[in-house]
Amino acid sequence: MFVRVVTISSKEGMEEQLRQIGRNVLVPLNKAAGCVDVYFMEPSLETDNPFFGVVSIWREKEALETMKNSGSYRDMLKDMGPMIESVTDHLYVVE
């Protein structure tokens, strides 16, 4: 199994747009690509935390790579680009 952990720092004022894309595009895209499960984590409204998180679990690395190379994923990244300050992306192996 593979676990992908992505942290996204939102530009100020772009949190709601990023939230909508995460919920309505990113999560369904991962599920359609065959991930075992995906969690889209949002910053607490009570803090000034600008970070969103995405954890996706994959049986096969190939399915993840196929999703990351798809036109739909690239289009989503293009749409999210103006909303993002920074991104970290890490892949872990679970045995």
C-alpha positions as CSV (number, residue, x, y, z in Angstrom):
1,M,0.0,0.0,0.0
2,F,1.0,3.6,-0.6
3,V,0.0,6.7,1.3
4,R,0.3,10.1,-0.3
5,V,0.3,13.1,2.1
6,V,-0.1,16.5,0.5
7,T,-0.1,19.8,2.4
8,I,-1.4,22.9,0.6
9,S,-0.9,26.4,1.9
10,S,-3.7,28.7,0.6
11,K,-3.2,32.3,-0.5
12,E,-5.0,34.7,1.7
13,G,-8.6,35.1,0.7
14,M,-8.6,32.0,-1.5
15,E,-9.5,29.5,1.2
16,E,-13.2,29.0,0.2
17,Q,-12.3,28.4,-3.5
18,L,-9.6,25.9,-2.6
19,R,-12.1,24.2,-0.2
20,Q,-14.6,23.8,-3.0
21,I,-12.1,22.4,-5.5
22,G,-10.8,20.0,-2.8
23,R,-14.3,18.7,-1.9
24,N,-15.9,18.7,-5.3
25,V,-13.0,17.9,-7.7
26,L,-10.0,16.5,-5.9
27,V,-11.7,13.9,-3.7
28,P,-13.9,12.5,-6.6
29,L,-10.9,12.4,-8.9
30,N,-8.9,10.3,-6.5
31,K,-11.8,8.0,-5.9
32,A,-12.5,7.5,-9.6
33,A,-8.8,6.7,-10.1
34,G,-9.0,3.8,-7.7
35,C,-7.6,5.0,-4.4
36,V,-8.7,2.9,-1.4
37,D,-9.6,6.0,0.5
38,V,-9.0,9.8,0.5
39,Y,-9.3,12.4,3.2
40,F,-9.5,16.1,2.4
41,M,-8.6,18.0,5.6
42,E,-9.5,21.7,6.1
43,P,-8.1,24.3,8.4
44,S,-10.0,25.0,11.6
45,L,-12.1,28.2,11.3
46,E,-11.0,29.2,14.8
47,T,-7.3,29.6,13.8
48,D,-5.3,31.5,11.2
49,N,-4.0,28.2,9.8
50,P,-3.9,28.5,6.0
51,F,-3.1,24.8,5.4
52,F,-5.3,22.1,3.8
53,G,-4.2,18.5,3.8
54,V,-4.9,15.5,1.6
55,V,-4.2,11.9,2.5
56,S,-4.9,9.3,-0.1
57,I,-4.3,5.5,0.2
58,W,-3.5,3.5,-2.8
59,R,-3.0,-0.3,-3.4
60,E,-0.8,0.3,-6.4
61,K,1.6,3.1,-7.1
62,E,0.8,2.8,-10.8
63,A,-2.8,3.8,-10.2
64,L,-1.6,6.9,-8.4
65,E,0.9,7.8,-11.2
66,T,-1.8,7.3,-13.8
67,M,-4.1,9.7,-11.9
68,K,-1.3,12.3,-11.5
69,N,-0.6,12.2,-15.2
70,S,-4.3,12.4,-16.3
71,G,-5.7,15.5,-18.1
72,S,-8.3,15.9,-15.4
73,Y,-5.7,16.1,-12.7
74,R,-3.6,18.5,-14.6
75,D,-6.7,20.7,-15.3
76,M,-7.5,20.7,-11.6
77,L,-3.9,21.8,-10.7
78,K,-4.1,24.6,-13.2
79,D,-7.3,25.8,-11.7
80,M,-5.9,25.6,-8.2
81,G,-2.6,27.3,-9.1
82,P,-3.6,30.9,-8.4
83,M,-5.0,29.9,-5.0
84,I,-1.9,28.1,-3.7
85,E,1.0,29.6,-1.8
86,S,3.0,26.3,-1.5
87,V,2.6,22.5,-1.7
88,T,4.4,19.6,-0.1
89,D,3.8,16.1,-1.5
90,H,5.2,13.0,0.1
91,L,4.6,9.3,-0.7
92,Y,5.0,6.6,2.0
93,V,5.0,2.8,1.7
94,V,2.9,0.8,4.2
95,E,3.7,-2.9,4.5
